[in-house]
Structure formats: C-alpha cells, structure tokens
C-alpha cells in the first residue's frame, strides 16, 4: 500500500470539503453583539452560543441553570458546521457546541483556525444497522455496506468495520484512514452522503449501513436493528468526543466553568439522554487540558500528512 498516495487522497478530500464549505455565507451568524467573542470588553453576564440544535429542550434547562448563576445564555441555531466555527473565530459567537475533536482539528489546520475545546460533553455511537440480518457474523461475503462519505465519519466507519471483523486497514488504521488503506475486505462498501445512509438501507441498495445517531433517529432505526456498536469506553474514540469550543485567546474565561458545570447537571444530562434515546456516554471527566492535548495530537498528525 502506498502511504504517500493514501495521504494525498486524505488531503485532497479534506481540502475540497473545507474549501467548499468556506464559500458558504456567514449570514446565519449575523447579528452578533459587541459582547460576543470573549474580547476584553466582553459582558461576563452573557454567553452567545452557537449550536445546530438550538431548539431542543435541554437548552431551556441550561438557560435556567445559568440564569441562577447570573448569566444570560443566548443560543443561536446555525446548521452549517464551518459557519459555527467561523462565527466563534470572528467573534460573532462566544462559544459553540456541535462537533467532535477530529472535526475541530480539520477546521483549524485547513482554515487557519485558533479554536480550542474547553469542556467535554459526550461521545455518540456510529453503529452498524441492518434490516435483513440480526448479527454481524451473519452478513454474507460480498454484502454491500453503506457508510458516510465525509472524511471524518468515513474513517470512523472504516475503523468500526475493522472492529466488527469485516475488513482490515493498513497498520490498523487511524482517524484519517480512507478506502485506500483497506488491505482486505469481506464486504462491498457504498460511500454515500450522511443523509443517505438510512435511505440506502431501506431501498435495498445496502444490506447494512453505518449510521450516526441523529440520522438513525430521523430514519426510524431502532436499537433492535443494530448489529454492531462501538464500545464508548474505548480510548480510541477520544477524537470523537464532542466539546464546547472557543477561541484560544479566550479559553481561560471563567464563564466556561459555569457553562460546563450546568451542562453536566442531572437535569440537563437527563434531557440530552432522552433526546438521544440513551445512545451516548457523557465525558465530564475529560478536562480542558485533556481535550486540548488530544486536539494538538490530531492537528500534528494532519499537518504531518501534508
């Protein structure tokens, strides 16, 4: 296997993703106040937070928790990940919550970002579903497996399929693996848009599919259809821990400690757990220093691949 060729494919895929996404308008982030972004004159009694699910019930609970601490929380819903990061980078937002560390590393390296995680939330599963088979061992040789085609989830899906015994990756693979790193496979892979993984399963294009938790819920896939699931205690899943993210220069702002403590209150965690049907594991024990060390390692690997 040619490692240089594999690395070039990784960089090409990530570069196209970042370049295409950055052309999107920042209109959704418009309307920021002078208090956002953590500048020297920032209002310590308010937090402007960007999320891709700002209407969910747990945000209301979190707002009430912070209000008790004398902090007003404003949550803005922005559905594009790059816009959410650019909003923090440009000071339109104080903080965001939507991404795992591998996505953040890609933004920083390929878009010149200076964003850092200041608190962990949870890790969510990327499971293998099937409507035809009840056990991964029952999948016949040559069965088609759909998986998300975006670089970060593609690599994670490949690692999952390796853990499930369906393929092997060169040197065991990593968070940046691509199809070029496959050394052997018992199944045929069908990379599709993340939003089409459930469709591929339901229309018969694939006998099994790697589907993220959000898409599984939207597509009506119950846990009874899972034939392989990650061990969320596995330390190899550290790159996929979701986190609150701010600009590096604002990482020591005392507001973040209050925000993170409120998020991991029993009431908020209960609401987040209900939203995700129990398919998550909270990572409150991960400190900002732990997260930032993991992020630095991921960024170093990505830079070394250039």
Residue, then its C-alpha position, 0 to 999 in steps of 0.5 A: x500500500x502506498x502511504x504517500x498516495x493514501x495521504x494525498x487522497x486524505x488531503x485532497x478530500x479534506x481540502x475540497x470539503x473545507x474549501x467548499x464549505x468556506x464559500x458558504x455565507x456567514x449570514x446565519x451568524x449575523x447579528x452578533x453583539x459587541x459582547x460576543x467573542x470573549x474580547x476584553x470588553x466582553x459582558x461576563x453576564x452573557x454567553x452567545x452560543x452557537x449550536x445546530x440544535x438550538x431548539x431542543x429542550x435541554x437548552x431551556x434547562x441550561x438557560x435556567x441553570x445559568x440564569x441562577x448563576x447570573x448569566x444570560x445564555x443566548x443560543x443561536x441555531x446555525x446548521x452549517x458546521x464551518x459557519x459555527x466555527x467561523x462565527x466563534x473565530x470572528x467573534x460573532x459567537x462566544x462559544x459553540x457546541x456541535x462537533x467532535x475533536x477530529x472535526x475541530x482539528x480539520x477546521x483549524x489546520x485547513x482554515x487557519x483556525x485558533x479554536x480550542x475545546x474547553x469542556x467535554x460533553x459526550x461521545x455518540x455511537x456510529x453503529x452498524x444497522x441492518x434490516x435483513x440480518x440480526x448479527x454481524x457474523x451473519x452478513x454474507x461475503x460480498x454484502x454491500x455496506x453503506x457508510x458516510x462519505x465525509x472524511x471524518x465519519x468515513x474513517x470512523x466507519x472504516x475503523x468500526x468495520x475493522x472492529x466488527x471483523x469485516x475488513x482490515x486497514x493498513x497498520x490498523x488504521x487511524x482517524x484519517x484512514x480512507x478506502x485506500x488503506x483497506x488491505x482486505x475486505x469481506x464486504x462491498x462498501x457504498x460511500x454515500x452522503x450522511x443523509x443517505x445512509x438510512x435511505x440506502x438501507x431501506x431501498x435495498x441498495x445496502x444490506x447494512x449501513x453505518x449510521x450516526x445517531x441523529x440520522x438513525x433517529x430521523x430514519x426510524x432505526x431502532x436499537x433492535x436493528x443494530x448489529x454492531x456498536x462501538x464500545x464508548x469506553x474505548x480510548x480510541x474514540x477520544x477524537x470523537x468526543x464532542x466539546x464546547x469550543x472557543x477561541x484560544x485567546x479566550x479559553x481561560x474565561x471563567x464563564x466556561x466553568x459555569x457553562x460546563x458545570x450546568x451542562x453536566x447537571x442531572x437535569x440537563x444530562x437527563x434531557x440530552x439522554x432522552x433526546x438521544x434515546x440513551x445512545x451516548x456516554x457523557x465525558x465530564x471527566x475529560x478536562x480542558x487540558x485533556x481535550x486540548x492535548x488530544x486536539x494538538x495530537x490530531x492537528x500534528x498528525x494532519x499537518x504531518x500528512x501534508 
